[in-house]
Amino acid sequence: MESWWRSWPWASIGIPTGGDGIDVLDIDVYASGDGYGAFAELEDARLVDGWAAKVRTPSGGMHVYFPADPAWPQRNWAVTASHIDFRGEGGYVIVPPSFGAGTKRYEVMETAPAARPLDSARVRDFLRPPPPPIVAPPRALDRSPDAIVRRIAGFVARQSEGNRNRALFWAACRVAELDLPEDYAHGALGMAALRTGLKQEEAVATIRSAYRTVSATRSLHLDPGPAPPPLGL
């Protein structure tokens, strides 16, 4: 082994993911954008709290390690629009102190003692943007806040598994932008979210996260969310 390393000092160290080892959330960085904003949304929604370690990659991205549960294998996936991948059963990851393509290494940034497995399906559902709904022919619309919220709630209620959390987050941001109180959003959107199969605590956490996001982005004079689907609002 020592002879091998002397011959190949720049070799990278790869380990398999899944099994009884680790699962990894990969935050990518590209010239077109990065996954840090989406990861911040996941943190606000309390979906990535149980990480064991964070590793900076040579590209400036980040690998977030979670303990894998061998009784609960999770498949690899990628949400390219959010620049986030998941490495689970059948995947692998390069680990510190390996080098990247140049002279930069993979480096441990932080570790945490109280780690738990990641629910990668919930993370993927949250990151996937909802598909544009079918738009009815143009007609005169009631543009009062109550009517707009009713249409937004109807959009949420039509979502299926895979789009529910992301759709609810988008909808709650739009209600917050109407300057309606958070309690109003919980009442108007909460029942619609429950009809899709979301648990009450998930719906409450997502609506709260949306209101925090809108409040923060207003203070920074930024656009708080993705472009809305064509709801005819």
Protein Blocks (a to p, Z undefined) as FASTA:
>chain_A
ZZmmmmmmmbccdddeehjldcdddddddfkbcfklmmmmmmmnopammpfbdcddfkop
acddddddfklccdddddfknopacddehiacdddfbdcfblbccddfbdcfbdcdddfk
lmmmmmpccddddddddddddfbfklmmmmmmmmmmmpcehilmmmmmmmmmmmmmnopa
fklmmmmmmmmmmmnopafklmmmmmmmmmmmmmmmmmnopafbdcdddehZZ
